[in-house]
Amino acid sequence: MTTPVDGANAPSLKDVLRLALAAVGVVYGDIGTSPLYTLRECLNAAGDTGEAQVLGILSLIFWSLIGVVTLKYVVLAMRWDNRGEGGVLALMALTLDGKGLGARARRTLFALGVVGAALFYGDCILTPAISVLSAVEGLKIATDAFEPFVVPLSLAVLVALFVVQRFGTAGVGKLFGPITVVWFAALLVLGLVHIAERPGVLAALDPRHAVEFFLDNGWVGFAALGSVVLAITGGEALYADMGHFGAKPIRWAWFGLVLPSLLVNYFGQGALVLANPAAVANPFYLMAPGWALLPMVALATAATVIASQAVISGAFSMAQQATLLDLSPRMRIRHTSHSEMGQIYVPTLNWGLMIGVALLVAGFGSSDRLANAYGIAVTGTMLVTTVLAMAAARHLWGWSRGRVALVLGGFLVVDAAFLSANLLKIASGGWIPLAVGALVFATMWTWRRGRTALADQESADSLPTELFLRRIEPGKPHRVPGTAVFMTARASEIPRALLHNLKHNQILHERVVLASVTTLPVPRVPGAERVSVEDLGKGFLAVKMSFGFMQTPDVPKALAHLPRYGHAWDEMRTSYFIGRNSLSAAVKPTLPRWQERLFIALYKLGANAGDFFRIPPGKVVELGTRVEI
């Protein structure tokens, strides 16, 4: 395990504070906008606004933020890094390096990682919808005349957000931190005012109120737990974004600003409801004095847009990781910044998310109804993270079973309880993230199995490189000036594109490069370790390029390092040959028929290999082959 900010290269205090400010805007947008709706939904689920109910709910929220977000994610998960990167796929890749894992265990852990990634996409659709809707709904507090405009205004804000994604967020992103700091300051001030008026609400710090809430309310109390989880929905973001900021800035932002602001605001809302039970209709906005209502709506809308932006950017990063880990077809990925690493735009995913979010807003119409769909995806991903961490602790870090159970077993129980409570919401909207997750899982699993079947088919029909080279004689075939780069999955086998080119044109270039690209289970591969070269003789080179799952493969840039290995390189005299298979159904398919059809459809939708490997279009030659699977 490593931590980006530790060691000799640890940043200065100024750098940490700068990164902490940025982390406030990017990492904490989701959890920072939860006060807009969380306490309201919890008390509605409890069905009562009596003192015991309010103190019990507040106690549950307090200890959830302390136990799950603070202890599990801020303190522990920051240590579960894959060379500085976090997130469910990074943890899955790390866990699969563990010793003593059998084939079945590896398949199970791999499947769990895919499940976690699939559920993440379900959360990506719900978060922008519920966040922006809950912010704009504050207009109804000012006057009922605004009610017909809540949904149209929410849709307008969300559509505008997705439309501007193609321009990148590097410029606007500089405003995220300061705006979110103002937001958290407003949460803090509003909460303090109402706590001062009713300080007795602080009794909820005693965990006995949470225990008594369950004992007194039974099944209703368990159901309310499904709403309490709304307070911790941004926990996974802490882990997933650690590679962008490092552990120390994220921790400083949490303990120095975010956690105090959230707790004070929740307790302030509770004090307001104790003083005026009718305020349960919208305790967040009713905390504000009349003159501050519209400014708070504007600030809340800005904060929810920032939270939505963070989720969308996370979806883009997840799509890039899934593509490089061969869990999905190649997607067209555009880099929107020449200086900021990770600033990417995935058009297909962007428009798909926009359509899904718009349908949710139009279909549900209010954050109350949409809250019923929220939580399942988040708690499912949280549970997967804990299970993967337990496997990594046992097989990678060498923990004993007792230590695993003592340190991580409690989190497993809590995550399972939250997920179970949220499963009660399936009929009232919880099926939506599950359906999205199931669709994404089926797509990823089918793609993985299809790629394996296709590779087996190609390997069965291939010609070993060693045998091919033995058949080459001086002057036969004719060699032409320049370099031909043939993209191949395995340098030990001659790619079909080369055989087709030789068959139809009866020539070989003076130098032939068999180039293969491998994605390693690490975030990034340093430039010095990215390329390995083997001289096969007779003008043939086998060049293996290795990239991390957070990097975009750039084949021409990697091949430009060949002079370091004693081989001349002239990009102007180089052509790239790429094979493009045309798939068709076999009489006896290797996959179930439905998976075969889905894989063929996905294969056709995949981005062009030349674009994906960042090869200039004018230098690419595509040669097609028909393959039955």
matplotlib code that plots the C-alpha trace (Angstrom):
import matplotlib.pyplot as plt

x = [0.0, 1.1, -0.1, 0.5, 1.3, 3.7, 7.4, 10.2, 8.1, 5.3, 3.8, 4.2, 1.5, 0.5, 0.1, -2.0, -4.3, -4.6, -5.5, -7.9, -9.7, -10.0, -11.1, -14.0, -15.4, -14.8, -14.9, -17.5, -20.2, -22.4, -22.3, -22.4, -25.8, -27.4, -28.7, -31.2, -33.3, -31.9, -33.5, -36.9, -36.9, -35.8, -38.6, -41.1, -40.0, -40.3, -43.8, -43.5, -41.7, -41.8, -38.7, -37.7, -38.0, -36.0, -33.2, -33.1, -32.8, -30.1, -28.2, -28.3, -27.1, -24.3, -22.9, -23.3, -21.1, -18.6, -18.5, -19.0, -17.6, -15.0, -13.7, -14.2, -13.4, -11.5, -9.3, -9.1, -10.0, -7.3, -4.9, -6.5, -4.9, -3.6, -0.4, -2.2, -5.5, -8.8, -12.2, -13.9, -12.1, -8.7, -9.4, -10.5, -7.3, -5.2, -7.1, -6.5, -2.7, -3.2, -1.4, -3.2, -6.3, -7.7, -9.3, -12.8, -11.9, -10.4, -13.5, -15.7, -13.7, -13.6, -17.4, -17.8, -15.6, -17.8, -21.0, -19.6, -18.8, -22.2, -24.0, -21.8, -23.5, -26.9, -25.8, -24.5, -28.0, -29.8, -27.4, -27.8, -31.6, -32.3, -29.7, -30.8, -34.5, -34.2, -32.3, -34.8, -37.8, -36.7, -38.6, -41.9, -41.1, -41.1, -44.4, -46.6, -46.6, -43.2, -44.4, -45.2, -41.8, -39.7, -39.4, -38.8, -36.2, -34.5, -34.4, -33.0, -30.2, -29.3, -29.5, -27.2, -24.8, -24.5, -24.3, -21.2, -19.3, -17.7, -15.9, -14.2, -14.3, -10.8, -11.8, -15.0, -13.5, -11.4, -14.6, -15.9, -13.8, -14.6, -18.3, -18.5, -16.6, -19.3, -21.9, -20.5, -20.1, -23.8, -24.6, -22.6, -24.1, -27.7, -27.2, -25.5, -28.4, -31.0, -28.8, -28.3, -32.1, -32.6, -29.3, -31.1, -30.9, -27.3, -28.5, -28.6, -24.8, -25.6, -25.8, -28.5, -31.0, -30.3, -30.6, -33.9, -35.2, -34.8, -36.2, -39.3, -40.1, -39.1, -39.8, -40.5, -37.1, -35.4, -37.1, -36.0, -32.4, -32.9, -33.3, -30.4, -28.1, -28.8, -26.5, -23.5, -24.0, -20.7, -18.5, -17.4, -16.3, -13.7, -12.1, -12.5, -11.0, -8.0, -5.7, -6.5, -5.8, -4.0, -5.2, -4.0, -5.8, -9.0, -8.7, -7.9, -11.0, -13.2, -12.1, -11.5, -14.7, -17.0, -17.8, -18.4, -20.6, -22.7, -23.2, -24.1, -26.6, -28.3, -28.6, -29.8, -32.6, -33.5, -33.7, -36.0, -38.3, -38.4, -39.5, -41.9, -43.0, -44.6, -41.1, -40.6, -42.0, -38.7, -36.5, -33.4, -34.9, -37.1, -34.0, -33.2, -34.8, -37.2, -34.7, -32.1, -34.4, -33.8, -30.0, -29.9, -31.8, -29.3, -26.4, -27.9, -28.5, -24.8, -23.7, -25.9, -24.5, -21.0, -22.0, -23.5, -20.4, -18.2, -20.4, -20.4, -16.6, -16.4, -18.5, -16.2, -13.2, -14.9, -15.7, -12.1, -11.0, -13.5, -12.4, -8.7, -9.5, -11.3, -14.7, -16.5, -16.1, -13.6, -15.3, -14.3, -12.6, -11.7, -9.1, -10.4, -7.3, -3.7, -2.4, -4.9, -4.6, -7.9, -9.9, -11.8, -15.1, -16.9, -19.7, -21.7, -21.8, -22.6, -25.7, -26.8, -26.6, -28.4, -31.3, -31.5, -31.4, -34.0, -36.4, -36.0, -36.7, -39.7, -41.0, -40.7, -41.3, -40.1, -37.1, -39.5, -40.5, -37.0, -35.5, -37.2, -34.9, -31.8, -29.5, -29.5, -26.7, -24.6, -25.0, -24.3, -21.1, -20.1, -20.7, -18.6, -15.8, -15.7, -15.7, -12.8, -10.9, -11.4, -10.0, -7.1, -6.3, -6.3, -4.4, -2.4, -1.6, -1.2, -3.8, -5.1, -8.7, -9.3, -7.8, -9.9, -13.1, -12.2, -11.2, -13.5, -16.3, -18.2, -18.3, -19.6, -22.5, -23.3, -23.1, -25.3, -27.9, -28.0, -28.4, -31.1, -33.1, -32.8, -34.0, -37.4, -37.6, -37.5, -41.2, -41.3, -38.4, -35.4, -35.6, -34.2, -30.6, -30.8, -32.0, -29.3, -26.7, -28.0, -27.8, -24.2, -23.2, -24.6, -22.8, -19.5, -19.7, -20.8, -18.0, -15.4, -16.7, -17.0, -13.5, -12.1, -14.1, -12.9, -9.2, -9.5, -10.9, -8.2, -5.5, -6.7, -6.4, -3.1, 0.3, 3.2, 5.6, 8.7, 7.3, 6.5, 10.0, 11.6, 9.8, 11.1, 14.0, 16.2, 14.2, 11.1, 8.7, 9.7, 10.6, 9.6, 11.1, 9.6, 8.1, 4.9, 3.3, 0.8, -1.3, -1.7, -2.8, 0.1, 3.5, 4.0, 1.4, 1.4, -1.6, -4.2, -3.8, -0.2, -1.1, -3.9, -1.5, 1.1, -1.5, -3.0, 0.0, 2.8, 5.2, 6.6, 8.1, 11.8, 11.0, 7.9, 6.8, 4.4, 3.0, 0.9, -0.8, -1.3, -3.2, -1.7, -3.6, -2.0, -3.1, -0.1, 3.0, 6.1, 7.4, 10.7, 8.9, 6.2, 8.0, 9.9, 11.5, 12.6, 14.5, 13.0, 15.4, 14.8, 13.6, 10.9, 10.6, 8.2, 7.2, 5.1, 3.6, 2.2, -0.2, -2.1, -5.9, -5.9, -3.9, -4.9, -2.8, -0.9, 0.9, 2.8, 4.1, 5.3, 6.9, 8.9, 11.0, 12.5, 15.8, 16.4, 16.6, 18.9, 16.3, 15.8, 12.4, 10.9, 7.2, 6.9, 7.9, 5.6, 2.2, -0.1, -2.0, -5.1, -7.3, -11.0, -13.1, -16.6, -18.3, -21.1, -23.0, -21.5, -23.7, -22.4, -21.7, -19.3, -21.6, -25.3, -27.2, -28.4, -24.8, -23.5, -25.9, -25.2, -21.4, -21.7, -23.8, -21.3, -18.4, -20.0, -20.5, -16.9, -14.8, -12.2, -9.0, -6.9, -8.7, -8.5, -4.7, -4.4, -3.0, -3.3, -6.2, -4.1, -1.5, -4.0, -4.7, -7.6, -7.9, -11.0, -11.6, -14.8, -14.9, -17.6, -18.0]
y = [0.0, 3.5, 7.0, 9.8, 12.4, 10.4, 10.0, 12.3, 13.8, 14.9, 18.3, 21.4, 22.8, 25.3, 22.5, 20.4, 23.3, 24.0, 20.4, 20.4, 23.3, 21.5, 18.4, 20.2, 21.1, 17.7, 15.0, 16.4, 17.7, 14.6, 14.2, 18.0, 18.3, 15.5, 17.9, 19.2, 16.1, 13.5, 14.5, 15.2, 11.7, 10.0, 11.6, 10.9, 7.2, 7.2, 8.6, 10.9, 14.1, 13.6, 14.2, 10.5, 10.1, 13.3, 12.5, 8.8, 9.8, 12.4, 9.9, 7.4, 10.1, 11.2, 7.7, 6.7, 9.7, 8.9, 5.1, 4.6, 7.8, 8.9, 5.6, 3.3, 5.7, 8.7, 6.7, 3.2, 3.2, 5.9, 3.0, 0.6, 2.2, 0.7, 2.7, 5.9, 5.1, 4.2, 3.0, -0.4, -1.3, -0.2, -2.3, -5.3, -5.1, -4.9, -7.8, -10.1, -9.8, -11.6, -14.9, -18.1, -17.2, -20.1, -19.8, -19.8, -17.1, -14.9, -15.3, -14.4, -11.3, -10.2, -10.6, -8.5, -5.8, -5.7, -5.6, -2.6, -0.8, -1.6, -0.3, 2.9, 3.7, 3.4, 6.0, 8.3, 8.6, 9.2, 11.7, 14.6, 14.0, 14.1, 16.8, 19.4, 18.6, 19.1, 22.4, 23.9, 22.8, 25.5, 27.9, 26.4, 27.6, 31.2, 30.9, 28.1, 29.9, 28.4, 24.8, 24.2, 25.4, 23.1, 20.2, 22.4, 24.4, 21.3, 19.8, 23.0, 23.1, 19.4, 19.5, 22.6, 20.7, 17.8, 20.0, 21.8, 18.6, 18.5, 21.8, 20.3, 21.5, 22.7, 26.4, 26.1, 23.6, 26.4, 27.9, 24.6, 24.7, 28.3, 27.9, 24.7, 26.3, 29.0, 26.3, 24.5, 27.8, 28.4, 25.0, 25.7, 29.1, 28.0, 25.0, 27.0, 29.5, 26.8, 24.8, 27.9, 28.3, 24.6, 23.2, 20.1, 18.6, 17.8, 14.9, 12.9, 12.6, 9.8, 6.5, 5.2, 7.3, 5.4, 2.1, 3.2, 4.3, 0.8, -0.9, 1.4, 1.4, -2.1, -2.7, 1.0, 1.8, -0.6, 0.8, 4.3, 3.1, 3.1, 6.9, 7.4, 6.1, 9.3, 11.1, 9.0, 8.6, 10.4, 8.0, 6.0, 9.3, 9.8, 6.5, 6.9, 10.4, 9.8, 9.4, 13.0, 14.7, 12.3, 11.1, 14.0, 16.8, 14.8, 14.1, 17.7, 18.9, 16.4, 17.0, 20.8, 21.8, 19.2, 16.9, 19.8, 21.6, 18.6, 17.6, 21.1, 21.5, 18.2, 19.0, 22.5, 21.0, 18.7, 21.6, 23.4, 20.4, 20.0, 23.7, 23.5, 20.0, 21.5, 22.3, 18.7, 19.5, 21.0, 21.6, 22.7, 25.7, 26.6, 27.1, 30.2, 33.6, 34.8, 37.3, 34.6, 32.0, 32.8, 33.3, 29.9, 28.3, 29.8, 28.6, 25.1, 24.9, 25.8, 23.2, 20.5, 21.2, 20.9, 17.6, 16.4, 17.4, 15.3, 12.3, 12.7, 13.1, 9.9, 8.1, 9.2, 7.9, 4.6, 4.2, 4.7, 2.2, -0.4, 0.0, -0.4, -3.4, -4.9, -4.8, -2.9, -2.0, 0.7, 4.1, 7.3, 9.3, 13.0, 14.8, 18.2, 19.6, 19.6, 20.3, 18.6, 14.8, 13.0, 15.7, 13.5, 13.5, 10.3, 11.4, 8.2, 7.9, 11.7, 11.6, 8.3, 9.7, 12.9, 10.9, 8.7, 11.7, 13.6, 10.6, 10.2, 13.9, 14.0, 10.6, 11.1, 14.9, 15.4, 14.6, 12.9, 10.2, 10.0, 9.4, 6.0, 5.0, 6.3, 4.3, 0.7, 1.4, 3.2, 0.6, -2.2, -0.6, 0.0, -3.7, -4.8, -2.5, -4.0, -7.6, -6.8, -5.1, -8.2, -10.4, -8.0, -7.9, -11.7, -12.7, -9.6, -7.9, -11.1, -10.4, -13.2, -14.2, -12.8, -9.4, -9.3, -10.1, -7.6, -4.6, -5.1, -7.5, -4.7, -2.7, -5.7, -6.0, -2.3, -2.3, -5.3, -3.7, -0.5, -2.6, -4.7, -1.7, -0.2, -3.3, -2.5, 0.4, -1.9, -1.6, 2.2, 3.0, 1.1, -1.3, 1.5, 1.5, -2.3, -2.5, -0.1, -2.1, -5.4, -4.0, -2.8, -6.0, -8.1, -5.9, -6.1, -9.9, -10.6, -8.4, -10.2, -13.7, -12.6, -11.2, -14.5, -16.6, -14.3, -14.5, -18.3, -18.4, -16.2, -18.1, -21.4, -20.0, -18.2, -18.8, -18.8, -16.0, -18.3, -20.5, -17.5, -16.0, -19.3, -19.2, -15.7, -15.8, -13.0, -11.3, -13.3, -11.7, -8.3, -5.8, -2.1, 0.9, 2.1, 0.7, -1.2, -1.4, -4.2, -4.1, -7.5, -9.0, -11.5, -11.0, -14.8, -15.0, -13.3, -10.9, -11.6, -8.1, -8.9, -12.2, -10.4, -7.7, -10.2, -12.3, -9.4, -7.1, -9.7, -7.4, -6.8, -3.5, -3.3, -3.2, -4.8, -4.0, -6.4, -4.0, -5.2, -3.1, -4.5, -2.9, -3.7, -3.9, -0.6, 3.0, 4.2, 2.8, 5.2, 6.1, 4.3, 1.1, 1.4, -0.2, -3.5, -4.4, -7.8, -8.1, -11.2, -11.0, -10.5, -6.9, -7.9, -6.3, -7.3, -4.2, -4.6, -1.4, -1.5, 1.1, 1.5, 1.5, 5.3, 6.0, 6.4, 4.3, 6.5, 4.0, 6.6, 8.4, 5.1, 3.9, 7.2, 5.8, 3.0, 4.9, 4.4, 0.7, 1.1, 1.1, 4.1, 5.5, 7.8, 8.5, 10.0, 6.7, 4.6, 3.0, 1.4, -1.8, -2.7, -5.7, -5.2, -8.4, -8.8, -11.1, -13.5, -16.2, -19.6, -22.7, -24.0, -20.8, -20.9, -18.5, -18.7, -17.4, -14.2, -13.4, -14.1, -11.6, -9.0, -9.4, -9.0, -5.8, -4.4, -5.2, -3.2, -0.2, -0.1, 2.8, 2.5, 1.0, 3.7, 6.4, 4.6, 4.1, 7.8, 6.9, 9.7, 8.6, 9.3, 6.7, 3.8, 0.9, -1.3, -4.9, -6.9, -10.5, -12.4, -14.5, -16.8, -17.1]
z = [0.0, -0.7, 0.1, -2.4, 0.2, 2.3, 2.1, 0.9, -1.8, 0.5, -0.6, 1.4, 3.7, 1.0, -1.5, 0.9, 1.6, -2.1, -2.8, 0.2, -1.3, -4.6, -2.9, -1.1, -4.6, -6.3, -3.6, -1.2, -3.6, -3.3, 0.5, 0.9, -0.7, 1.3, 4.0, 1.4, 1.7, 4.2, 7.5, 5.8, 4.2, 7.5, 9.5, 6.9, 6.9, 10.7, 10.5, 13.5, 14.6, 18.3, 20.4, 20.6, 16.9, 16.0, 18.5, 17.4, 13.7, 14.4, 16.5, 13.6, 11.2, 13.5, 14.1, 10.5, 9.5, 12.2, 11.8, 8.0, 6.4, 8.9, 10.2, 7.2, 4.3, 5.6, 8.1, 6.6, 2.9, 2.2, 2.9, 0.5, -2.5, -5.7, -6.1, -5.1, -6.8, -5.2, -6.3, -6.7, -9.9, -8.5, -5.4, -7.5, -9.5, -6.3, -4.7, -7.6, -7.0, -3.7, -2.9, -2.4, -4.4, -6.4, -9.8, -8.3, -5.8, -8.5, -10.7, -7.7, -6.8, -10.4, -10.6, -7.4, -8.9, -12.0, -9.8, -7.9, -11.1, -12.5, -9.4, -9.6, -12.9, -11.3, -8.7, -11.5, -13.0, -9.6, -8.0, -10.5, -10.6, -6.9, -6.1, -8.6, -8.0, -4.2, -4.7, -7.1, -4.9, -2.5, -4.8, -3.6, -0.1, -1.3, -3.1, -4.5, -7.8, -8.6, -8.2, -11.9, -12.9, -10.6, -13.0, -16.2, -14.4, -13.1, -16.5, -18.0, -15.4, -16.0, -19.8, -19.8, -17.5, -19.9, -23.0, -21.6, -20.8, -24.3, -23.5, -20.5, -16.9, -16.3, -16.3, -14.4, -12.0, -10.5, -9.1, -7.6, -4.4, -3.4, -4.1, -2.2, 0.7, 0.8, 0.7, 3.7, 5.6, 5.0, 6.3, 9.4, 10.1, 9.6, 11.9, 14.7, 14.8, 15.5, 17.8, 19.9, 20.2, 21.2, 22.5, 23.9, 20.5, 21.2, 23.4, 20.1, 20.4, 22.9, 20.8, 23.2, 21.4, 18.2, 20.0, 21.7, 18.3, 16.9, 20.1, 20.1, 16.4, 15.3, 11.6, 11.0, 12.5, 10.2, 7.2, 8.3, 8.0, 4.3, 4.5, 6.9, 4.2, 2.2, 4.7, 3.7, -0.1, -0.9, 1.0, -2.1, -3.7, -1.0, -2.0, -5.7, -5.9, -3.7, -6.8, -7.8, -4.5, -2.2, 1.2, 3.4, 1.5, 1.6, 5.3, 6.1, 4.1, 5.9, 9.5, 9.0, 7.2, 5.8, 8.8, 11.2, 8.7, 8.0, 11.6, 12.8, 9.9, 10.6, 14.3, 13.4, 11.3, 14.1, 16.5, 14.1, 13.8, 17.6, 17.9, 14.9, 13.8, 10.7, 9.4, 8.5, 5.1, 4.2, 7.2, 5.3, 3.5, 6.5, 8.5, 6.4, 7.2, 4.5, 3.0, 2.5, 0.9, -2.8, -2.3, -0.6, -3.5, -5.9, -3.8, -3.4, -7.1, -7.7, -5.1, -6.7, -10.1, -8.7, -7.1, -10.4, -12.2, -9.9, -10.5, -14.2, -14.2, -12.1, -14.6, -17.4, -15.4, -14.7, -18.4, -19.2, -16.6, -17.8, -21.4, -20.5, -18.3, -21.2, -19.5, -22.2, -25.9, -26.8, -26.3, -28.0, -25.3, -25.8, -23.6, -22.8, -21.2, -22.3, -18.8, -16.4, -16.2, -16.1, -17.8, -20.3, -22.1, -23.3, -25.7, -25.8, -22.0, -21.6, -23.7, -22.3, -18.8, -19.8, -21.2, -18.1, -15.7, -17.7, -17.7, -13.9, -13.3, -15.6, -14.4, -10.6, -10.5, -6.9, -4.7, -2.2, -4.7, -6.2, -2.8, -2.8, -5.7, -4.1, -1.8, -3.2, -5.7, -3.1, -0.3, -2.8, -3.9, -0.2, 0.6, -2.4, -1.3, 2.1, 0.8, -1.6, 1.2, 3.4, 0.6, 0.1, 3.8, 4.0, 0.8, 0.0, 3.3, 5.3, 8.0, 10.1, 10.0, 13.4, 12.5, 9.4, 11.3, 14.1, 11.9, 8.9, 10.1, 11.7, 8.5, 6.7, 9.1, 8.9, 5.0, 4.9, 7.2, 5.1, 1.9, 3.4, 4.5, 1.1, -0.6, 0.9, -1.6, -4.7, -5.5, -5.0, -7.4, -6.0, -9.0, -11.2, -10.1, -9.9, -13.5, -14.6, -12.7, -14.1, -17.6, -17.1, -15.5, -18.3, -20.8, -19.1, -18.4, -22.0, -23.4, -21.3, -22.3, -25.9, -26.1, -24.6, -27.2, -30.0, -28.8, -28.7, -32.2, -33.6, -31.7, -33.2, -36.7, -36.2, -37.6, -35.0, -35.5, -35.3, -38.1, -40.3, -39.9, -40.9, -44.2, -45.1, -47.5, -48.9, -51.6, -50.9, -50.4, -51.9, -49.1, -49.6, -47.8, -44.5, -41.4, -41.0, -37.5, -37.1, -33.9, -32.4, -29.1, -29.1, -30.7, -30.7, -33.4, -36.8, -37.0, -39.7, -41.0, -41.9, -43.6, -45.6, -46.7, -47.8, -49.6, -51.6, -52.1, -52.1, -50.1, -46.7, -45.4, -44.6, -41.0, -39.4, -35.8, -34.1, -31.5, -28.6, -25.9, -22.4, -19.6, -16.2, -12.9, -11.8, -12.3, -14.2, -15.8, -15.8, -19.2, -18.6, -18.0, -20.7, -23.7, -24.1, -27.4, -28.7, -32.0, -33.8, -36.8, -40.5, -39.9, -37.3, -33.9, -31.1, -29.1, -26.0, -24.6, -21.1, -19.7, -16.5, -16.2, -15.6, -18.8, -22.4, -24.7, -27.2, -29.5, -31.7, -28.6, -27.0, -30.3, -30.5, -27.6, -29.8, -30.3, -26.6, -27.3, -30.3, -33.1, -35.4, -35.7, -38.4, -37.9, -41.4, -43.0, -40.8, -41.6, -39.1, -40.1, -38.0, -38.3, -38.0, -37.6, -39.0, -36.6, -37.5, -35.5, -35.7, -36.2, -32.8, -30.8, -27.9, -26.0, -25.2, -28.2, -26.4, -25.3, -28.7, -30.3, -27.6, -28.0, -31.8, -31.3, -28.8, -31.1, -33.9, -31.6, -30.4, -31.3, -34.0, -32.8, -34.5, -32.7, -29.4, -29.7, -30.8, -34.3, -36.9, -39.3, -42.4, -41.3, -40.7, -43.0, -42.0, -43.2, -42.4, -41.6, -41.2, -37.9, -36.6, -32.9]

ax = plt.figure().add_subplot(projection="3d")
ax.plot(x, y, z, "-o")
ax.set_aspect("equal")
plt.show()
